[in-house]
Amino acid sequence: MEASGSTGTTNVISTSSLASTSPQPAVVVISPCAACKILRRRCVEKCVLAPYFPPNDPLKFTTAHRVFGASNIIKFLQELPEPQRADAVSSMVYEANARLRDPVYGCAGAICQLQNQVNELQQHLAKAQAELVTMQFQQTNLMALICMEMTQPHDQQQSVDNLFTNYQSTTSFSEENNLGLMFEPLWTW
């Protein structure tokens, strides 16, 4: 089994035919990287694209190539130190995918959308915190009314009736005077 016509950087080992009786050394045929396959060119031994675009993932290079172009990808990688190249390729592929989904804004559109979601969630959180404070305040007032009624020597039934009457009048007073604004956040973004 021997591949014909292409050399590159990924290892594919082929062996001699099984019918042969004489032992022959294994012939190593190297497959080109995905970039060189797509560009239909010979993959040299020190191909800049080979470590980042393996032959089993051609979509990765196709996406980046569509947006940035092969020559720009090569120039960009050659200008970077080797430890930063893998991250740069990952970023280029991510940006290319975002550009294909949203040609106008790309990654910036996704970031803006996420920031809007964060702002909206912060507003919901502020409202929930304000409601919590209001409910704690109402609970404290109710407990204070209960304690006051319990300490005063009155008829038991009259005490319970007064307690609920006082609580209802306090609640309706705050609603009538628009003090229910405590549900709104105290600050704006």
N, C-alpha and C positions, 0 to 999 in steps of 0.2 A: 504494500500500500504506500504509494508515494504521491504527495501533492505536487502539482506542476505549476511552474511559472511564477511563484510569489515567494518572497523572502521577507522577513520582518522580525518582530521581537517576541512574540508569544510562542511558547514551546508546544510543538506537536511532534511527538516521536513516532516515526514509522519504522517498521521492521521489514526484513526481507521476506520473501515468499516462503511459506511453510513446505512447499514441495522440494525446495533446494536442500541437498544433503550437506553441502559444505557450509560451515559457519561463517557468516559475513557480519561485519560490524553494523550496528544500528545506524541508520541514516537519520539525522535530525533535520526536519523541515520546519521552518518557522512561519507562522501565519502572520499576516500584516495586522496592524492595529485597526480599530474601527474607522479611524479618521482616514487612513491611507486606503482602506477598502472603498469607502464612500467617495473619496477624491480620485480613485482609480489610479493610484500612483504606487511606485515601489516604496515599501517601508524599509528605510535604512536602519542599520543597527542602533544608531544613536538618535532615533526619531524623538523629537521633543514631545509629540502628542501620545506616543505609545503608553507611557506609564499611567496616563489619565483617561484614556479612551480605549479600554480593552476590546478585543474583537467580539466578545459575547454580549456587548451592550452598545450596538450601533445607534440607538435612539438618542443616547446621551450626546454624541457628537453631532448628530443630525440637527438636534434642537439648537445647540450652541452655534453651529455653522449657519443655520437659517437666519439668526439674528445678528451675529457678529461677523461672520465670514471667516474662512479658514486662515487667511493671511493675517488678519487682526488677532486671532487667537494665538497663532504662532509668535507674532511679534510681542504680544503681551506676556506670554510665558517666558520668552527669552530675556525679557527685561527684569523678570523677578528672580530672586534667589530660590534655589530648589526647595527649601523647606516651606516656602509660601505658595508654591505652585498648585498643590492639591486643593488648598482652600480657595485659591483663585478660580480654579476650574469648577469647583462646587458652586461658587457664587455666580459664575458665568452661566452655568446650566440653570440655576434657580432663576436668575434674572431673565434668561431666554424663555423659560416656561411661563413666567409672569407676563412677559411681553407678548407672547403668543396668545395668552388668554385675554390680556387687556393691552392692546397696541399703543394706546395713548399714555397711560399712567404706569404700567408695569408694576414693579414692586412698590412704588410710591403710592399707588392706588390701594394696594392691600394694606400698607402701613396706615394710611389715612383712615381706611374703613375700621381697622382695629383700634385706632385712637378714638374714633367716634364711639365705638362700643364701650371702651374703657370709661369715657366721659359719661355716657348714659348710665352705666352701672354704678359709677360714683354718685350720680344724682339719686339713683334708687337707694343706694346705701345711706346717703344723708337723710332722705325722707324716712327710711326705716328707723334710723337712729333717733330722729326727732319724735317719731311716733312712740318709740320705746320710752323716751324721757317723759313724754306726756302721760303715758300709761302709768309709769312709776309715780309721777306726781299725783295722779288721780288715786292710785292705790294708797299712797301716803295720806292723802286727805281723808279717804274713806276709813282708814285705820284710826286716824286721829278722831274722827267723828264717833266711831265705835267706842273708842276709849273714853271719850268725854261723856257719852250717853251711859256707859257702864258705871262710871264713877258718881254720877248724879243720882240721888235717891228719888226715883219716880216709879210710877206703876210700870210694870214690865211691858205691857202691850203699848202703852203710850210712848215708851222709850223707843220701841222698834218702829212705830209709825213716824215719830219725829226724825229718827235716823234716816229713813228712806226719803222723807219729805225734804230734809235738809240736803241730802245728796242730790236729789232730782233738781232742786232749785239751784244748787251750785252748778250742776252740769248745764242746765238750760240757760243760766245767766251767762256762762262763758260762751255758749253757742250763739246767744242773741247779740252779744257785744262783739262778735267776730274775733273772739280770742282763740278760736279754733285754728288760727294761723300758725299755731305751734307745729302743725303737721308739715308746714313748708320749711325748707332748709334755712338756716340762719345766715348762710353765706352763699354766694354765687360763684360759679367757676369762671 
